[in-house]
Amino acid sequence: MSTLFNSISTSDPLDFKSSKGFDYKSVSHFLDFDKNDLSKIAGVSEATVRLDKKIPRQLALRLDQIANICSLVAEFFDGDPQRTQLWFHTANPMLGYVRPRDMIRLGRYERLLRYVQEARAENAPHVEETSTS
């Protein structure tokens, strides 16, 4: 699978989207982020953090990206939300014994996305080409 297309989840295994739109509260709750975490993640004032229709644009964009990373990981775990959540809350030796949720909190979500993309590429089924001579 191309790295380009390996960076976007093709499904919504954690039900972050509904008929009413994106549920930012679900993403925040899934990773146990509080207002302070959310303000740091998006680079906005804590006083402006809200997860309703008046969500700051920068926070909405960042939570969209974070939800995508969560969905990519959930796809690996066959959509299992408990296993996915456990992965985000467990120190990972491949990430310097940092919990993936903390990488996001510390502003290293792009590094986490690259790690997830690489892991998905390594675990993707390989299709052998056959020659038709």
C-alpha positions, 0 to 999 in steps of 0.5 A: 500500500502506498505511504500516501494512502497509508496515512488516512484511515479508510473507516471509522472503527471508533465511531468518532463521526456521526450523522451530526458530524465529528464528535470531538468529545469522543476523541478527547475522552478516548485519550483522556485529554483535559482542557489543559492538554487540549490547549497545548495540543492545539496551541490555543488558550485554555479559556477558548477550549470547547468541544461543541460547534464553537470549537476553535478551528486549530483545535478542530484540525488537530483533533481531526488528525489525532482521530485519524491516528487513533483510527489507523491504530484501531484498524490494526486491532480489528476495530477493538476500542479497548485494545486500541485505547490500551495501546495509546495508554501503554509506554511503548519501547519503540517510542522511547518508553513514552505512551503514544497519548503522551507523544500527542500531548507533547506535540509529537503527533507527526512522529507518532503518525510516521511510526504508525504508518511504518508499522502498518506498512510492515504488517501489510499483506505483501502481494507477490507479482507473477510474470506472464511470459 
